[in-house]
Amino acid sequence: MASDAKRQLVEFLIERAFDPVMKARPEGRSDAERKKLKDVQDATRAEIERFQRYGSAKDVVKNFKRDLNSDPAKKVHADLKALNLPTLNEIKDEFEAKASELGIEASQ
């Protein structure tokens, strides 16, 4: 059951935040935007792998909350906003509701 909660949380993050970034296309963007898109896609790919490696749903929640305000995440979030792509901050409430629904403590 616990691994199912972790899987559901990771799938939620992938669907709501990470997939839109990974599926974004460079066509119609300036050279600077293309570079920024490549950088955020590289960072997002690493984020997906990191979240998939966590051992529990509690680890997923703890690290999600940490990523909301970490300095490296703030730069990625700013780049995502500039590219009109979703950020973790934008899905925070939905993520916390999902964690709560699964019985995972969302406070840190």
N, C-alpha and C positions, 0 to 999 in steps of 0.2 A: 504493500500500500504506500509506504513512504517513498519508494522509488517511483511509483506512479505519480505521486504529487510532484516530485522533482521533474519528471518528464513533462507533466502538464504545464508547469511553470515555464520551463525552458521553451516548450512549443509555443506558449503564449507570447513570450518575448520574441521569438523568431518571427511569428506571424505578424505581430503588431508593430514591432520596431525594426527588426533586422532585415526581413525580406524586402520591404520597400526600398531600403538602402541598396541591397544587393541587386535588385532588379532595375534600379535607376540606370538610364542610358546616357551616354555622353553626348549624343547627337543634339545639336541645337544649343550647345553650351559654349561659352568662351574657353580659350585655352586655360585660363586660370581656374575656371569652374571645373574643367575636365581633370586638372591635376588635383583639385580639392576633392572631387568625387572619387578619384582613384585612391587617395589617401584615406578617406572615410570608409571606403569599401574594404581596404586592407585592414583598418582598425576594427571594422564590424566583423570581418571574417575571424579575426583573432578573438573577439568578444564571444562569438558563437561557440568557438572551440573551448574557450575558458568556461563558459556557463555549462556546457555539456560535460565537462570534466568534474564539476563539483560533485561531492559525495552525497549530498542530501538536499532536500527542499529548503531546509533552514539555511544552508550555505548559499543557495541561490538567492534567497531573500536578503540575507546579510550583505552579500556582494552587490546585489542590485542597489540597495540603499547606499552603499559606499560609493558606487559609481555615479550616483546622482550629483555628488558634489566634489569628487576628486578633481585635482587640477588637470590631469590628462583628459578626463571625461569632459570637463568644461570646454576645452578647446575643440574636441570632437563635436560636442553639442552645438557650439557656435557655428562650426562649419556646416553641420547638418541643417541648422536653421537657415543659413545663407543659401543653401541649395533647395530649400523648401521640402526637406525630408524630416520624418518623425524623429524625436529624441526620446530617451528614456524618461525624462521629466514629464513629457506630454502624456505618457501612459501610466504614470506613477499611481494615480488613484485606482485605475482599472486593475493594475498589477496587485496592489495591496488588497483590493476586494477579492481577486482570484485567490491570493494566498490565504486570506481569511476564510473563504469558502472551502478551501482544502484543509483548514484547521492548522495552518502554519502561522505562527506569530509574526506579524509584519512590522512590529516596532523594534527599534534597535537599542 
